[in-house]
């Protein structure tokens, strides 16, 4: 029977509400929930395509030991036995959990309870360490707690929104749409984007400050000094609610305007104009994300931003305050339950005896971890050197996402006992598991998540569990019982776990801690099932409310005062003579993390189908790289091969490469293999935005593009990148040796019968080759080769996998790689929702569509999720500028 279920998107920290509809035939469709206060019905391209990622292709459906199928009992018994044995022989710190912001809060809670309260070690850390731990550390230093003061509504109420280290248009698209809508309604609102790159977010900006990498501290220190000199400090607020201002101001005043200009790469006028804009605008929100956090000085950057808001009292009031944009769907939920190795559940402090005793008594635990555990980078070092002998990895892929990724893979391979809980059977990490446990995925699992504005929402199941897959919390509880902790892990449902989590948040709290949801401590299963999104805090006996913190002080240090933190402006440049370029890693619009979910969607892969490097034209020329060449990037830690995207959006001397691609989708594109294990000394967060590398052209003798109806199992190619396409697969290829028989190569790669002969041709003058294989009127595969990057209408070629080729002329058009005059090439995809290409958009512009709205009316591009609107605006501006020349 057809039915609809309200749930929450599993991607970024915006936490959008989703309505999933399951039809009579079992088909799933999704739409935004118009009643959810995070998105009010909006979804980005990834959220809109969620239904396309729910297939069982590649799923881990049964427990496995050493690659063989086994029973849950045998697998769980072995996990409990190996962990118990290691603890008995080597102590509790010989085991570790590495968990994930993809877990639900209930999963997270039991993982922390088991490790910190019953195993007695704090060796549990999370991939959230890689995205927001500097924000946590900055909050705790300044506020005495990990508190996000404001709400999403503040972005719409502000008169000035500063986006620093945040490509909001691509990484938090729905928030970007809310901001863009607010600016359209109030054109006097100003937006400042601070980023070394001119990202798509800069298309909405009144000011783009192309700051030098890692110079954010210098910029905001300079701002604090200016605010003092101009008399903009709120002396009453500073006196009543803070301490340490004089020391922070002294440190901030170390650089004058010329020195700031040199440190930041910004002209003195740009600095003065920005400082003046902040000074004269009361309603200011400063949003920051990975460009701030992912730094060896990330915590200091956060505190430099917080200092400016504390100094002006612009915090906790409508339309003003600092705002940390969280990367993952439940990174905040993980913070609530102590998911990081240096925290305890309920925002309690593992370094404080009184807090440890409180949690121990509430849990009835035999002991509690007495010290901080190993943070992510140090954890995998301990795996490598043998201190950690049993490791459980849940819902994450560190072989791709950790810095020094090759060393992390070597450590996992050498670890005596590795457990991996995951949906997918063949991730880069899961392939090294001694025990693989099948977990539920989005649409199957059930629990809660918390978004960036402290809003807790339900993620509800609307699909049955496939195969023998089980919830992560159940796996943890079963192992805990087998380790002798049955009484403390007797939970029979996620609602019981949530109630316990809520009860701990209120235990001996009395307003002393920010996190308190004890209103739900006695929640019944029916009420849990119907739980509406609510923002914390919600203490016992209170109703849900919109809450901002700190407008009137009330900080969580013992004296109730915030702390200004004196921070120094570090030397930012790491590039050197041997590695002269600065690599910045990050995300793209349509993919997520390591592509285990988004890689299933042909629509999402159509926008950017292979790994790439953004490189400035002059840097490309120095490296001998032309447009669309392949580029080899090298650091002292590793290498990668990616496609050149030559663009002046990138600052000279800097490179950008996405972090999504992995060994399942490309031959050598795990970009974190190049990133050194350099971390912030306070937060332990890796520095992924300032990596010294060098670049050179990858010398290929032949380049290829191919489409195939079936997924090839292996390639004999020096470079390859594969992506899902409608009706099959698309591939980019490069070869350092040419083959004597390309027909045979195709038969091997695409599993084509010897009975099927291709049509095509070889041009000995140009060195180009075209081959297309048909079974009746169905295209099986096609290969296009050239000594240069292949000039083929790619989206058109992909579309031929789904059409009939009964007409011989259509087969020869396929072999030529060019559509006929009656079928124009749409060009590279810009709008994933409606598969609208750049050529279609430029045609609309030539026909008089000179606004995003007009292009949308003509082509539908940008009229669904809106994630591509900034890109469309950039195309319009470029076309109109070219026409005016």
Residue pairs with C-beta under 8 A, 6 or more apart in sequence:
1 24
2 21
2 22
2 23
2 24
3 21
3 22
3 462
4 19
4 20
4 21
4 22
5 19
5 20
5 22
5 460
5 461
5 462
6 17
6 18
6 19
6 33
6 36
6 458
6 460
7 17
7 18
7 19
7 20
7 443
7 458
7 459
7 460
7 462
8 15
8 16
8 17
8 18
8 36
8 329
8 449
8 457
8 458
8 459
9 15
9 16
9 17
9 18
9 43
9 46
9 47
9 50
9 329
10 50
10 102
10 329
10 442
10 459
10 597
11 44
11 46
11 47
11 329
11 592
12 171
12 172
12 326
12 327
12 328
12 329
12 592
13 172
13 325
13 326
13 327
13 328
13 329
13 331
13 332
13 451
13 452
14 38
14 39
14 172
14 174
14 175
14 451
14 452
15 38
15 329
15 449
15 450
15 451
15 452
15 453
15 455
15 457
16 32
16 33
16 36
16 38
16 39
16 42
16 43
16 44
16 47
16 174
17 32
17 33
17 35
17 36
17 38
17 39
17 457
17 533
18 30
18 31
18 32
18 33
18 43
18 47
18 50
19 30
19 31
19 32
19 33
20 28
20 29
20 30
20 50
20 51
20 443
20 462
21 28
21 29
21 30
21 31
22 28
22 462
22 463
23 29
27 51
28 51
28 54
28 443
28 462
28 463
29 51
30 43
30 47
30 48
30 50
30 51
31 41
31 43
32 39
32 40
32 41
32 42
32 43
32 47
33 39
33 41
34 40
34 41
36 457
36 533
37 152
37 455
37 533
38 152
38 174
38 451
38 453
38 455
38 457
38 533
39 174
42 174
42 177
42 178
42 865
42 866
43 174
43 865
44 173
44 174
44 589
44 865
44 866
44 867
45 173
45 589
45 590
45 603
45 604
45 607
45 832
45 833
45 865
45 867
45 868
46 590
46 591
46 592
46 598
46 604
47 174
47 865
48 833
48 864
48 865
49 590
49 598
49 601
49 603
49 604
49 832
50 442
50 443
52 600
52 601
52 602
52 603
52 604
53 442
53 597
53 598
53 600
53 601
54 441
54 442
54 443
54 463
55 600
56 466
57 600
58 424
58 425
58 426
59 423
59 424
59 425
59 438
59 441
59 466
59 467
59 469
60 422
60 423
60 424
60 425
60 430
60 436
60 437
60 438
60 439
60 469
61 438
61 466
61 467
61 468
61 469
62 69
62 70
62 438
62 467
62 468
63 69
63 70
63 71
63 72
63 74
63 75
63 76
63 435
63 436
63 437
63 438
63 468
64 70
64 75
64 433
64 435
64 436
65 74
65 75
65 78
65 434
65 435
66 434
72 468
72 470
72 478
75 435
75 437
76 475
76 478
76 479
76 482
77 482
78 435
79 392
79 419
79 435
79 437
79 479
79 482
80 479
80 482
80 483
81 482
82 390
82 417
83 95
83 119
83 390
83 392
83 417
83 479
83 483
84 483
84 484
86 94
86 95
86 389
86 390
86 417
87 94
87 95
87 119
90 389
92 119
92 120
92 121
92 123
92 369
93 121
93 123
93 373
93 387
93 388
94 387
94 388
94 389
94 390
95 119
95 121
95 123
95 388
95 389
95 390
95 391
95 392
96 121
96 123
96 124
96 125
96 373
96 374
96 379
96 382
96 383
96 388
96 390
96 391
96 392
97 111
97 115
97 123
97 124
97 125
97 391
97 392
97 393
97 394
98 124
98 125
98 126
98 127
98 376
98 379
98 391
98 392
98 393
98 394
98 396
98 398
99 107
99 108
99 111
99 124
99 125
99 126
99 127
99 334
99 339
99 393
99 394
99 395
99 396
100 126
100 127
100 128
100 328
100 394
100 395
100 396
101 126
101 127
101 128
101 131
101 327
101 328
101 329
101 330
101 331
101 333
101 334
102 328
102 329
102 330
102 395
102 396
102 593
103 111
103 330
103 334
103 394
103 395
103 472
104 330
104 333
104 445
104 446
104 447
104 448
104 449
104 459
104 472
104 473
104 494
105 330
105 333
105 334
105 336
105 337
105 447
105 448
105 449
105 450
105 456
105 498
105 501
106 447
106 448
106 473
106 494
106 497
106 498
106 501
107 394
107 395
107 447
107 471
107 472
107 473
107 476
108 126
108 330
108 333
108 334
108 337
108 339
109 337
109 345
109 473
109 497
109 500
109 501
110 473
110 476
110 477
110 480
110 489
110 491
110 497
111 124
111 339
111 394
111 472
111 476
112 124
112 337
112 338
112 339
112 345
113 345
113 363
113 365
113 488
113 489
114 476
114 479
114 480
114 485
114 489
115 121
115 122
115 123
115 124
115 369
115 373
116 122
116 124
116 338
116 344
116 345
116 350
116 359
116 368
116 369
116 373
117 359
117 360
117 363
117 365
117 367
117 368
117 369
117 488
118 363
118 365
118 366
118 480
118 483
118 485
118 488
119 483
120 366
120 367
120 368
120 369
121 369
121 373
122 341
122 342
122 350
122 369
122 371
122 372
122 373
123 341
123 373
123 374
123 379
123 382
123 388
124 339
124 341
124 373
125 339
125 340
125 341
125 373
125 374
125 375
125 376
125 379
126 331
126 334
126 339
126 340
126 376
126 396
127 328
127 376
127 396
127 398
127 401
128 327
128 328
128 331
128 334
128 335
128 339
128 340
129 340
129 341
129 375
129 376
129 683
129 684
129 685
129 686
130 294
130 376
130 401
130 402
130 685
130 686
130 688
131 290
131 293
131 294
131 326
131 327
131 328
131 331
131 685
132 293
132 324
132 326
132 327
132 328
132 331
132 335
132 685
133 293
133 340
133 375
133 680
133 683
133 684
133 685
134 292
134 293
134 294
134 295
134 298
134 299
134 301
134 302
134 680
134 682
134 683
134 685
135 288
135 292
135 293
135 298
135 302
135 324
135 326
136 146
136 335
136 340
136 343
136 683
137 298
137 299
137 302
137 680
137 682
137 683
138 298
138 299
138 301
138 302
138 303
138 305
138 306
138 565
138 683
139 145
139 146
139 147
139 148
139 302
139 306
139 324
140 146
141 299
141 303
141 563
141 565
141 682
142 303
142 306
142 307
142 310
142 562
142 563
142 564
142 565
143 149
143 306
143 549
143 550
143 555
143 556
143 557
143 562
144 555
144 556
144 557
144 558
144 562
144 563
145 347
145 513
145 514
145 515
145 555
145 556
146 335
146 343
146 347
146 514
147 514
147 549
147 550
147 556
148 323
148 324
148 332
148 452
148 453
148 454
149 315
149 316
149 321
149 322
149 323
149 548
149 549
149 550
150 285
150 315
150 316
150 320
150 321
150 322
150 323
150 453
150 548
151 453
151 535
151 546
151 547
151 548
152 175
152 178
152 452
152 453
153 318
153 546
154 285
154 318
154 319
154 320
154 321
154 323
154 548
155 161
155 175
155 178
155 179
155 182
155 285
155 287
155 323
156 178
156 179
156 181
156 182
157 283
157 318
157 319
158 189
158 283
158 284
158 285
158 319
158 320
159 188
159 189
159 190
159 281
159 282
159 283
159 284
159 319
160 189
160 190
160 191
160 192
160 277
160 278
160 281
160 283
160 284
160 285
161 179
161 189
161 190
161 191
161 192
161 284
161 285
161 286
161 287
162 191
162 192
162 194
162 278
162 284
162 285
162 286
162 287
163 191
163 192
163 193
163 194
163 195
163 201
163 205
163 287
163 288
164 193
164 194
164 195
164 216
164 286
164 287
164 288
164 291
164 292
164 305
165 194
165 195
165 216
165 288
165 289
165 290
165 291
165 292
165 293
165 301
165 689
166 172
166 195
166 201
166 287
166 288
166 289
166 290
166 291
166 292
166 325
167 195
167 197
167 199
167 200
167 201
167 289
167 291
167 586
167 587
168 175
168 176
168 179
168 201
168 287
168 289
168 325
169 176
169 199
169 200
169 201
169 203
169 204
169 589
169 867
169 870
170 199
170 200
170 201
170 587
170 588
170 589
170 867
171 289
171 290
171 325
171 327
171 586
171 587
172 289
172 325
173 589
173 865
173 866
173 867
175 325
176 201
176 204
176 870
177 866
177 867
177 869
179 191
179 204
180 204
180 866
180 869
182 189
183 189
183 191
183 204
190 206
190 207
190 277
190 281
191 204
191 205
191 206
191 207
192 205
192 206
192 207
192 208
192 209
192 274
192 277
193 199
193 201
193 202
193 204
193 205
193 207
193 208
193 209
194 209
194 211
194 216
194 219
195 201
195 202
195 208
195 209
195 210
195 211
195 291
196 210
196 211
196 212
196 213
196 584
196 651
196 654
197 210
197 584
197 614
197 649
197 650
197 651
197 654
197 656
198 208
198 210
198 649
198 650
199 649
200 589
200 870
200 871
200 874
201 870
202 208
203 870
203 871
203 873
203 874
204 870
207 270
207 273
207 274
207 277
209 219
209 264
209 266
209 270
209 274
210 265
210 266
210 651
211 219
211 264
211 265
211 266
212 263
212 264
212 265
212 572
212 573
213 572
213 573
213 582
213 584
213 654
213 689
213 690
214 295
214 296
214 297
214 570
214 572
214 687
214 689
214 690
215 263
215 264
215 265
215 569
215 572
216 291
216 292
216 295
216 301
216 304
216 305
217 297
217 300
217 301
217 304
217 567
217 568
217 569
217 570
218 255
218 260
218 263
218 264
218 569
218 572
219 260
219 264
219 266
219 271
219 274
219 304
220 301
220 304
220 305
220 307
220 308
221 251
221 252
221 253
221 254
221 255
221 304
221 567
221 569
222 252
222 255
222 257
222 260
222 264
222 271
222 275
223 274
223 275
223 278
223 308
224 248
224 249
224 252
224 304
224 307
224 308
224 311
225 249
225 252
225 253
226 232
226 272
226 275
226 276
226 279
227 233
227 275
227 278
227 279
227 308
227 311
227 312
228 249
228 253
228 311
230 275
230 276
230 279
232 279
232 312
233 245
233 311
233 312
234 311
234 312
234 313
234 314
236 313
237 310
237 312
237 313
238 245
238 310
238 311
238 313
240 553
241 550
241 552
241 553
241 555
241 560
241 561
241 562
242 310
242 561
242 562
242 563
242 564
243 559
243 561
243 562
243 563
243 564
244 563
244 564
244 565
244 566
245 311
245 564
247 564
247 566
248 307
248 564
248 565
248 566
248 567
249 564
250 566
251 566
251 567
251 568
252 304
252 307
252 566
252 567
254 568
254 569
255 263
255 569
257 268
257 271
257 272
258 268
260 266
260 268
260 271
261 267
261 268
261 271
263 569
263 572
264 271
278 284
278 308
282 314
282 320
283 314
283 318
283 319
283 320
284 309
284 312
284 314
284 320
285 319
285 320
285 321
285 322
285 323
286 305
286 308
286 309
286 321
286 322
286 323
287 323
287 324
287 325
288 301
288 302
288 305
288 322
288 323
288 324
288 325
289 324
289 325
289 327
290 327
290 586
290 688
290 689
291 584
291 586
291 689
292 298
292 301
292 302
292 305
293 301
293 302
293 324
293 683
293 685
294 685
294 686
294 687
294 688
294 689
295 301
295 680
295 685
295 687
295 689
295 690
296 570
296 678
296 679
296 680
296 681
296 687
296 690
297 567
297 570
297 680
298 680
298 683
298 685
298 687
299 680
299 682
299 683
299 685
300 565
300 567
300 568
300 570
300 682
301 567
302 324
303 565
303 567
304 567
305 322
306 322
306 565
307 564
307 565
307 567
309 315
309 320
309 321
309 322
310 562
310 564
311 564
314 320
314 321
315 321
315 322
315 549
315 550
315 551
316 548
316 549
316 550
316 551
316 552
317 548
317 551
318 548
321 548
323 452
324 452
325 452
326 332
326 451
326 452
329 449
329 451
330 449
330 450
332 449
332 450
332 451
332 452
332 454
333 339
333 448
333 449
333 450
333 456
334 340
335 343
335 347
336 345
336 346
336 347
336 450
336 501
336 505
336 515
336 536
337 345
337 346
337 501
338 344
338 345
338 346
338 348
338 350
340 375
341 372
341 373
341 374
341 375
341 379
341 684
342 350
342 351
342 372
342 373
342 375
342 684
343 349
343 350
344 350
344 355
344 356
344 359
345 359
345 501
345 504
346 359
346 501
346 504
346 505
346 507
346 513
346 515
347 513
347 514
347 515
348 355
348 356
348 358
348 359
348 513
349 355
350 356
350 369
350 371
350 372
351 371
351 372
356 368
356 369
356 370
357 368
358 507
358 508
359 365
359 368
359 504
360 367
360 368
362 503
362 504
362 507
363 488
364 487
364 488
365 488
373 379
374 381
374 382
374 388
375 679
375 684
376 398
376 402
376 684
376 686
377 402
377 403
377 404
377 677
377 679
377 684
377 686
378 684
379 388
380 398
380 402
380 407
380 408
380 411
380 412
381 411
381 677
382 388
383 391
383 411
383 412
383 414
383 415
384 407
384 410
384 411
384 414
388 415
389 415
389 416
389 417
390 415
390 416
390 417
390 418
390 419
391 412
391 415
391 417
391 418
391 419
392 418
392 419
392 420
392 421
393 412
393 418
393 419
393 420
393 421
393 429
393 433
394 420
394 421
394 422
394 439
394 472
395 421
395 422
395 423
395 439
395 472
396 429
397 427
397 428
397 429
397 430
397 593
397 594
397 596
397 662
398 405
398 408
398 412
398 429
399 405
399 408
399 409
399 412
399 427
399 428
399 429
399 432
399 662
399 670
400 427
400 428
400 429
400 594
400 659
400 662
400 663
400 670
400 672
401 593
401 594
401 659
401 672
402 408
402 672
402 686
403 672
403 675
403 676
403 677
403 678
403 686
403 687
403 688
404 637
404 638
404 672
404 673
404 675
404 676
404 677
405 638
405 670
405 672
405 673
405 675
406 637
406 638
406 670
406 673
407 637
407 677
409 428
409 432
412 418
412 429
412 432
413 432
417 434
417 435
418 432
418 433
418 434
418 435
419 433
419 434
419 435
419 436
419 437
420 427
420 429
420 430
420 432
420 433
420 435
420 436
420 437
421 436
421 437
421 438
421 439
421 472
421 475
422 429
422 430
422 436
422 437
422 438
422 439
422 596
423 438
423 439
423 440
423 441
423 469
423 596
424 430
424 596
425 436
426 664
427 594
427 596
427 662
427 664
428 594
428 662
428 663
428 664
428 670
430 436
437 470
437 475
438 467
438 468
438 469
438 470
439 445
439 469
439 470
439 471
439 472
439 475
440 461
440 465
440 469
440 470
440 471
440 472
441 469
441 597
442 459
442 597
443 461
443 462
443 463
444 461
444 463
444 464
444 465
444 466
444 469
445 459
445 461
445 471
445 472
446 458
446 459
446 460
446 461
446 471
446 494
447 458
447 459
447 471
447 473
447 494
447 497
447 498
448 456
448 457
448 458
448 459
448 498
448 531
449 456
449 457
449 459
450 456
450 457
450 536
451 457
453 535
454 535
454 536
454 547
455 533
455 534
455 535
456 517
456 531
456 533
456 534
456 535
456 536
457 533
458 528
458 529
458 531
458 533
460 529
471 494
473 491
473 494
473 497
476 489
477 489
477 490
477 491
480 486
480 488
480 489
481 489
481 490
491 497
491 500
493 525
494 528
495 523
495 524
495 525
495 528
495 529
498 520
498 523
498 528
499 520
499 521
499 522
499 523
499 528
501 517
502 517
502 518
502 519
502 520
502 521
502 523
503 518
503 521
503 522
505 513
505 515
505 516
505 517
505 518
505 521
506 516
506 517
506 518
506 521
506 539
506 540
507 518
509 516
509 518
509 539
511 539
512 556
513 556
514 537
514 549
514 556
515 536
515 537
516 536
516 537
516 538
516 539
517 536
517 537
517 538
517 539
518 538
518 539
518 540
519 538
519 539
519 540
519 541
519 542
519 543
520 531
520 538
521 540
523 531
532 544
534 544
535 544
535 545
535 546
535 547
536 547
537 547
538 544
538 545
550 562
553 560
553 561
553 562
554 560
555 561
555 562
557 563
572 690
573 582
574 582
574 690
574 691
574 692
575 581
575 582
575 653
575 692
576 692
578 694
579 634
579 635
579 636
579 692
579 693
579 694
580 653
580 692
580 694
581 619
581 653
581 654
581 655
581 692
581 693
581 694
581 695
582 653
582 654
582 655
582 690
582 691
582 692
582 693
583 633
583 635
583 654
583 655
583 656
583 657
583 671
583 674
583 675
583 690
583 691
583 692
583 693
584 654
584 655
584 656
584 657
584 688
584 689
584 690
584 691
585 656
585 657
585 658
585 659
585 671
585 672
585 675
585 688
585 689
585 691
586 656
586 658
586 659
586 689
587 658
587 659
587 660
588 607
588 608
588 658
588 660
589 607
589 608
589 832
589 867
589 868
590 598
590 604
590 605
590 607
590 608
590 832
590 867
591 598
591 599
591 604
591 605
591 608
591 658
591 660
592 598
592 660
593 660
594 660
594 662
595 660
595 661
595 662
595 664
595 665
598 604
598 605
598 660
599 605
599 664
599 665
599 723
599 724
600 724
601 724
602 723
602 724
602 725
602 726
603 726
603 832
603 833
603 835
604 832
605 723
605 724
605 725
605 730
606 723
606 725
606 795
606 798
606 829
606 832
606 835
607 828
607 829
607 830
607 832
608 658
609 721
609 723
609 730
609 732
609 794
610 642
610 643
610 661
610 666
610 721
610 723
610 732
611 640
611 642
611 643
611 657
611 658
611 660
611 661
611 666
611 669
611 671
611 721
612 642
612 643
612 644
612 645
612 657
612 658
613 631
613 633
613 642
613 643
613 644
613 645
613 655
613 656
613 657
613 695
614 645
614 647
614 649
614 650
614 655
614 656
614 657
615 623
615 625
615 631
615 644
615 645
615 646
615 647
615 650
615 655
615 695
616 646
616 647
616 648
616 650
616 651
616 652
616 653
616 654
617 646
617 647
617 648
618 652
619 650
619 652
619 653
619 655
619 695
620 626
620 627
620 644
620 646
623 631
623 695
623 696
623 697
624 696
624 697
625 631
625 644
625 646
625 695
625 696
625 697
626 644
626 646
626 697
627 644
627 646
627 789
628 643
628 644
628 789
629 643
629 644
629 697
629 698
629 789
630 641
630 642
630 643
630 644
630 697
630 698
630 700
630 703
630 719
630 734
631 641
631 642
631 643
631 644
631 695
631 696
631 697
631 698
632 639
632 640
632 641
632 695
632 696
632 697
632 698
633 639
633 640
633 641
633 642
633 655
633 657
633 671
633 674
633 693
633 694
633 695
634 674
634 693
634 694
634 695
634 696
635 674
635 675
635 676
635 691
635 692
635 693
635 694
636 676
637 673
637 674
637 675
637 676
638 670
638 673
638 674
639 668
639 673
639 674
640 657
640 668
640 669
640 670
640 671
640 673
640 674
641 667
641 668
641 669
641 698
641 719
642 657
642 669
642 671
643 721
643 732
650 656
655 693
655 695
657 671
658 671
659 671
659 672
659 688
661 669
661 670
661 671
661 721
662 669
662 670
663 670
665 721
665 722
665 723
666 720
666 721
666 722
667 715
667 717
667 718
667 719
667 720
667 721
668 719
669 721
672 688
674 691
674 693
675 686
675 687
675 688
675 691
676 687
676 691
677 686
678 686
678 687
679 685
679 686
679 687
680 687
698 719
698 734
699 736
700 718
700 719
700 734
700 735
700 736
701 735
701 736
701 737
701 738
701 787
702 734
702 735
702 738
702 767
702 785
702 786
702 787
703 733
703 734
703 735
703 785
703 786
703 787
703 788
703 789
703 790
704 717
704 731
704 732
704 733
704 734
704 735
704 783
704 784
704 785
704 786
704 790
705 730
705 731
705 732
705 733
705 783
705 784
705 790
705 792
705 794
705 797
706 730
706 731
706 733
706 749
706 750
706 781
706 782
706 783
706 784
707 725
707 728
707 729
707 730
707 731
707 779
707 781
707 782
707 797
707 798
707 800
707 801
708 728
708 729
708 731
708 749
708 750
708 780
708 781
708 782
708 801
709 727
709 728
709 729
709 778
709 779
709 780
709 781
709 801
710 728
710 729
710 750
710 751
710 780
711 722
711 728
711 729
712 722
712 729
712 731
712 749
712 750
712 751
713 751
714 749
715 731
715 733
715 749
716 745
716 748
716 749
717 733
717 734
717 735
718 734
718 735
718 736
718 737
719 732
719 733
719 734
720 731
720 732
720 733
720 734
721 731
721 732
722 729
722 730
722 731
723 729
723 730
723 731
725 798
725 801
726 798
726 799
726 801
726 802
727 798
727 799
727 801
727 802
728 798
728 801
730 794
730 797
730 798
739 745
742 769
742 771
742 783
742 785
743 758
743 771
745 783
746 752
746 758
746 771
746 773
746 781
746 783
747 753
747 754
749 781
750 773
750 780
750 781
752 773
752 780
752 781
756 773
756 774
756 775
756 780
757 773
758 771
758 772
758 773
759 771
759 772
759 774
759 811
759 812
759 815
760 769
760 770
760 771
760 772
760 815
761 769
761 770
761 815
762 768
762 769
762 770
763 769
766 786
766 787
767 786
767 787
768 784
768 785
768 786
768 787
769 783
769 784
769 785
769 786
770 782
770 783
770 784
770 785
770 815
770 816
770 817
771 782
771 783
771 815
772 779
772 781
772 782
772 783
772 811
772 814
772 815
773 779
773 780
773 781
773 782
774 780
774 805
774 811
777 804
777 805
777 806
778 804
778 805
779 800
779 801
779 803
779 805
779 814
782 797
782 800
782 814
782 815
782 817
784 790
784 792
784 797
784 817
790 817
791 817
792 817
792 818
793 817
793 818
793 819
793 825
794 828
795 825
795 826
795 827
795 828
795 829
795 835
795 837
796 818
796 819
796 823
796 825
796 826
797 814
797 817
800 814
803 810
805 811
805 814
813 819
813 820
818 825
819 825
824 839
824 840
824 843
825 837
825 839
826 835
826 836
826 837
826 838
826 839
826 840
827 837
827 838
827 839
827 840
827 842
828 837
828 838
829 835
829 836
829 837
829 838
830 836
830 837
830 838
830 841
830 861
830 868
830 871
830 872
830 875
831 859
831 860
831 861
831 862
831 864
831 868
831 872
832 867
832 868
833 860
833 863
833 864
833 865
833 868
834 859
834 860
834 861
834 863
834 864
836 859
836 860
836 861
838 875
840 859
840 861
841 855
841 859
841 861
841 872
841 875
842 875
842 879
844 854
844 855
844 858
844 859
845 855
845 875
845 876
845 879
845 880
846 879
847 858
848 854
849 855
849 857
849 858
849 876
850 876
850 880
851 876
852 862
852 869
852 872
852 873
852 876
855 861
855 862
855 872
855 876
856 862
856 863
856 872
857 863
861 868
861 872
862 868
862 869
862 872
